[in-house]
Amino acid sequence: MLQNKTEIIDTPEIKVVASKGGTLAFLSGPINMDSSPAVRDQLLAIVRAANPKIVSIDLSGVTQFDSSGLATLIDALHTARTSKAQLTLRGLHGRLLHLFELTGILSLFNGSAEMSEPGLRKT
């Protein structure tokens, strides 16, 4: 007898809010080996199109993050620097914040990451 099973597939999403002050990209879902190529393409397009040249990436909704996610963000940072754009990170928390601190990736973003937990905001 077959049972109906509903499988929830956790897929990444990027929501973009553009304003006069810059572009904010909200990432949610898993950023991993399977999803990072598509996320990378979208992020690079966002960075290239940003006007003014300020892009913030909010990672507060990310559910999974691996080394391919790190590579994706480093590619976005390289593209931003090539385009003379500013790229910052927001919403780092818990294990994700620890990963960025441990790997030294946070320093590549000039310490410009805003943390989502109270008391952890860098200035």
C-alpha positions as CSV (number, residue, x, y, z in Angstrom):
1,M,0.0,0.0,0.0
2,L,1.4,3.4,-1.0
3,Q,1.2,6.2,1.4
4,N,1.1,9.8,0.4
5,K,4.2,11.5,1.6
6,T,4.8,15.2,1.4
7,E,8.5,15.9,1.2
8,I,9.6,19.4,2.0
9,I,12.5,20.5,-0.1
10,D,14.5,23.3,1.5
11,T,15.6,25.5,-1.4
12,P,17.5,28.8,-1.3
13,E,15.8,32.0,-2.0
14,I,17.1,35.5,-2.6
15,K,14.8,38.5,-2.0
16,V,16.2,41.8,-3.1
17,V,15.2,45.3,-1.9
18,A,16.7,48.2,-3.8
19,S,16.6,51.7,-2.5
20,K,18.5,55.0,-3.0
21,G,20.9,53.9,-0.3
22,G,21.9,50.6,-1.9
23,T,20.7,47.1,-2.4
24,L,19.8,44.5,0.3
25,A,19.8,40.9,-0.6
26,F,18.1,38.5,1.9
27,L,19.3,34.9,1.5
28,S,17.3,32.1,3.1
29,G,17.5,28.3,2.9
30,P,20.5,26.1,2.4
31,I,23.6,27.5,0.7
32,N,25.5,24.4,-0.1
33,M,27.2,22.4,-2.9
34,D,23.9,21.8,-4.6
35,S,22.5,25.3,-4.4
36,S,25.6,27.6,-4.5
37,P,26.0,27.7,-8.3
38,A,22.6,29.3,-8.7
39,V,23.0,31.5,-5.7
40,R,26.4,32.6,-7.0
41,D,25.0,33.6,-10.4
42,Q,22.2,35.6,-8.7
43,L,24.5,37.4,-6.3
44,L,27.0,38.3,-9.0
45,A,24.1,39.8,-11.1
46,I,22.9,41.8,-8.1
47,V,26.4,43.1,-7.3
48,R,27.0,44.1,-11.0
49,A,23.6,45.9,-11.2
50,A,23.7,47.7,-7.9
51,N,23.2,51.4,-8.1
52,P,24.5,53.0,-5.9
53,K,27.3,50.5,-5.6
54,I,26.4,49.4,-2.0
55,V,25.2,45.8,-1.5
56,S,24.4,44.2,1.8
57,I,23.8,40.4,2.0
58,D,21.6,39.4,4.9
59,L,22.3,35.8,6.0
60,S,19.9,35.6,8.9
61,G,17.6,33.2,7.0
62,V,20.3,30.7,5.9
63,T,19.6,27.2,7.2
64,Q,22.7,25.4,6.0
65,F,26.1,26.8,4.9
66,D,29.2,25.0,3.7
67,S,32.5,25.7,2.0
68,S,30.8,26.3,-1.4
69,G,28.8,29.0,0.3
70,L,32.0,30.6,1.5
71,A,33.4,30.4,-2.1
72,T,30.2,32.0,-3.4
73,L,30.5,35.0,-1.0
74,I,34.2,35.4,-1.9
75,D,33.3,35.5,-5.6
76,A,30.7,38.1,-4.9
77,L,33.2,40.1,-2.9
78,H,35.8,39.9,-5.7
79,T,33.1,41.0,-8.2
80,A,32.1,43.9,-6.0
81,R,35.7,45.1,-5.7
82,T,36.2,44.8,-9.4
83,S,33.0,46.8,-9.9
84,K,34.1,49.3,-7.3
85,A,31.1,48.4,-5.1
86,Q,30.9,48.0,-1.4
87,L,29.7,44.6,-0.2
88,T,28.8,43.9,3.5
89,L,27.3,41.0,5.4
90,R,24.4,41.2,7.8
91,G,22.5,38.8,10.0
92,L,25.4,36.5,11.0
93,H,24.6,34.5,14.1
94,G,25.4,31.3,16.0
95,R,27.3,28.7,14.0
96,L,27.4,30.8,10.9
97,L,29.0,33.7,12.8
98,H,31.5,31.2,14.4
99,L,32.4,29.8,10.9
100,F,33.1,33.3,9.5
101,E,35.2,34.2,12.5
102,L,37.1,30.9,12.6
103,T,37.9,31.0,8.9
104,G,38.9,34.7,8.9
105,I,36.3,35.4,6.1
106,L,34.8,38.1,8.2
107,S,38.0,40.2,8.0
108,L,37.8,40.0,4.1
109,F,34.6,42.0,4.4
110,N,36.6,44.7,6.3
111,G,34.8,43.8,9.5
112,S,31.7,45.3,8.0
113,A,29.3,42.6,9.0
114,E,26.4,43.4,11.2
115,M,25.4,40.7,13.6
116,S,21.8,39.9,14.3
117,E,22.2,39.1,18.0
118,P,22.0,42.0,20.5
119,G,25.4,43.2,21.6
120,L,27.2,41.7,18.7
121,R,27.0,44.6,16.3
122,K,30.3,45.7,15.0
123,T,31.0,49.4,14.3
